[in-house]
Structure formats: C-alpha cells, structure tokens
Amino acid sequence: MATGKEKAVKKEVSCPVEATLRAIGGRWKVLILHHLLGGTKRFGELTRALKGVSARTLTKQLRELEACGVIHRKVYPQIPPMVEYSLTAVGKQLEPVLMAMHDWGEKHG
C-alpha cells in the first residue's frame, strides 16, 4: 500500500503535455488566451467576448492564468479601478499552440 508521501511523488511526475494542460486546460482559459492574442483587454471586454462566462468564473480563470505566469494583470490606481489583462512573454509562446488548435477546429470542427 502506498503512503501519502509516495502518492504525492506520483502526482508530481508528469509529461510536458500534462504541464501545458494544467496551465491552460479548460474551456475558458484557452478562449481567454485566444482573445488576448489580439492585445490587451479589460475585464468587461473579455466578458463580452466570452459569451456565457460568469464574472466569478472569469475572475477565477484569470487568477489561475496569472498564477501560472501566462497573463499579466495591471491595475490602474483610479476611481473606479481599471484593470487590464495581457499576455506575458510566456503566454505569447502559446500562440503557435493556440493557432494550431484554431486551424484544427476549422478543419474538423
């Protein structure tokens, strides 16, 4: 029987595809990144572009992408507060992956 420590070690072992899926997996994250390829967006712009996403879900997905270092969140000190989201250098490296997904979807979707 495996101990808790052995189970934790097994969870840490992963392939590069799994690491990528951890960072960008899920319906909304990929769509968020796709829209940010076009440039910096504000929360409201992303909400309108991602028809059907709740504010709570979008906030959670943006926080997770920021924690992975894929997007940057810039807060402007004004009233009301303005927040912009953009891709980091790491996030921009995902462009060929996202474009390949886009092309595949056009051919087979």
C-alpha positions, 0 to 999 in steps of 0.5 A: 500500500502506498503512503501519502508521501509516495502518492504525492511523488506520483502526482508530481511526475508528469509529461510536458503535455500534462504541464501545458494542460494544467496551465491552460486546460479548460474551456475558458482559459484557452478562449481567454488566451485566444482573445488576448492574442489580439492585445490587451483587454479589460475585464468587461471586454473579455466578458463580452467576448466570452459569451456565457462566462460568469464574472466569478468564473472569469475572475477565477480563470484569470487568477489561475492564468496569472498564477501560472505566469501566462497573463499579466494583470495591471491595475490602474490606481483610479476611481473606479479601478481599471484593470487590464489583462495581457499576455506575458512573454510566456503566454505569447509562446502559446500562440503557435499552440493556440493557432494550431488548435484554431486551424484544427477546429476549422478543419474538423470542427 
